[in-house]
Amino acid sequence: FRDSVADHVGALPIVAAYLYPDLKEDVDIGKVLPMLALPAIGEMTVGDVLTVTLSNPQDEINTAHRAALSFLPPVYISRYEEYEGYETTESKFAHSIDKISPNLYELIIDKDIAQARYEHFGFDIIEAVKKDRSKMEWNKFLLEFYDELISQIEARFH
């Protein structure tokens, strides 16, 4: 039903590189690219879970965070903590890309498969996509891009 962690992580730098030139923000793409891969270290250990399906997503995030820190070389720990802190433009861009990429996937996979996946987890695909919108509010371009993405997903699924 879902893309693998490897598929997800592999798509992130492609989406980031594509959207980066239009940001109009001071973002160091060289810091962002490793940030995109680092959370997957924990997810590969504890498994990737759709946080929208959890009653307390912070518990799952904390478990993945601890797992990642136990495997990361020391040189990457500060970058990972910067990502988790969601304070710098780099961490905000990385979080935005982490939400945009799987939602782009909804436009290219078979419609029935995408719909079945969301029905399996018991929630509406549009509701789930809109839940991630707040991660775009730090940047006007990304917010407009995401709103257009929501519109296209709505048109496809409703």
C-alpha positions in Angstrom: 0.0 0.0 0.0 2.9 2.5 0.6 6.1 3.5 -0.8 9.1 2.1 1.0 11.3 4.2 3.2 14.0 3.8 0.5 11.6 5.1 -2.2 10.5 8.0 0.1 14.1 9.0 1.0 15.2 8.6 -2.7 12.5 11.0 -3.9 13.2 13.7 -1.2 16.4 15.2 -2.8 14.8 15.3 -6.2 11.8 17.2 -5.0 14.0 19.5 -2.9 16.3 20.3 -5.8 13.3 21.0 -8.0 11.6 23.4 -5.6 14.7 25.0 -4.1 15.3 27.7 -6.8 11.8 29.1 -6.3 12.0 29.5 -2.5 13.1 33.1 -2.4 14.5 32.3 1.1 18.1 32.0 2.4 18.3 28.2 2.6 21.6 26.2 2.5 20.6 23.3 0.3 23.9 21.6 1.3 22.6 21.4 4.9 19.1 20.4 3.7 20.0 17.3 1.7 21.5 15.3 4.6 18.6 16.4 6.8 16.2 14.7 4.4 17.9 11.3 4.8 18.7 11.4 8.6 15.1 10.8 9.9 15.0 7.6 7.8 17.8 6.1 9.9 15.3 5.8 12.8 12.4 4.8 10.6 14.4 2.0 9.1 15.0 0.7 12.6 11.5 1.1 14.2 9.5 1.1 11.0 7.7 3.9 9.2 4.3 4.8 10.5 1.8 7.3 9.1 1.7 9.7 12.0 -1.8 10.8 10.9 -3.0 7.3 11.9 -1.7 7.6 15.5 -3.5 8.9 18.5 -0.2 10.2 19.9 2.2 10.8 17.0 4.8 12.3 19.3 5.5 8.9 20.9 6.3 7.4 17.5 8.5 10.4 16.6 10.4 10.1 19.9 11.0 6.4 19.4 12.3 7.0 15.8 14.4 9.9 17.2 16.1 7.8 19.8 16.7 5.0 17.3 18.3 7.5 14.8 20.5 9.0 17.5 21.8 5.5 18.5 22.9 4.8 14.9 24.1 8.2 13.6 27.7 9.1 13.5 28.5 12.0 15.8 29.0 14.4 12.9 25.3 14.1 11.9 23.7 14.4 15.4 23.6 18.2 15.4 22.2 18.3 11.9 19.5 15.8 12.9 18.7 17.8 16.0 18.5 20.9 13.9 15.9 19.1 11.7 13.9 18.0 14.7 14.0 21.5 16.2 12.1 23.0 13.3 13.6 26.5 13.8 16.0 27.2 10.9 14.9 27.7 7.3 16.8 24.6 6.4 14.8 22.4 8.9 11.6 24.0 7.8 12.4 23.3 4.1 13.3 19.7 4.9 10.1 19.2 6.8 8.1 20.7 3.9 9.8 18.4 1.4 9.1 15.4 3.7 5.4 16.3 3.5 5.2 17.3 -0.2 7.0 14.3 -1.6 4.5 11.6 -0.5 1.6 13.7 -1.4 3.0 14.1 -5.0 3.0 10.3 -5.0 -0.8 10.4 -4.7 -1.0 12.0 -8.1 1.1 9.4 -9.9 0.1 6.1 -8.4 -3.1 4.2 -9.4 -6.0 6.1 -8.0 -7.7 3.0 -6.7 -4.6 1.9 -4.8 -4.2 5.3 -3.2 -7.8 5.4 -2.2 -7.7 1.9 -0.8 -4.6 2.8 1.3 -6.4 5.7 3.0 -9.5 3.7 3.5 -7.4 0.9 5.0 -6.2 3.4 7.6 -9.7 4.8 8.1 -9.4 8.4 7.0 -10.0 10.7 4.0 -7.2 11.3 1.7 -8.0 15.0 1.4 -8.2 15.4 5.1 -4.8 13.8 5.5 -3.1 16.0 2.9 -4.6 19.2 4.4 -3.3 18.2 7.8 0.3 18.7 6.4 -0.4 22.2 5.1 0.9 24.0 8.3 4.4 22.8 7.4 4.3 25.1 4.4 3.2 28.3 6.1 6.8 29.6 6.7 7.2 30.1 2.9 4.8 31.8 0.5 6.0 29.8 -2.6 5.7 26.4 -0.8 2.3 27.3 0.6 1.0 28.3 -2.9 2.6 25.1 -4.3 1.0 23.0 -1.6 -2.4 24.6 -2.1 -2.2 23.7 -5.8 -1.2 20.2 -4.9 -4.3 19.9 -2.6 -6.5 21.2 -5.4 -5.1 18.6 -7.8 -5.6 15.8 -5.2 -9.1 17.0 -4.5 -9.9 17.0 -8.2 -8.5 13.5 -8.6 -10.3 11.9 -5.6 -13.5 13.8 -5.2 
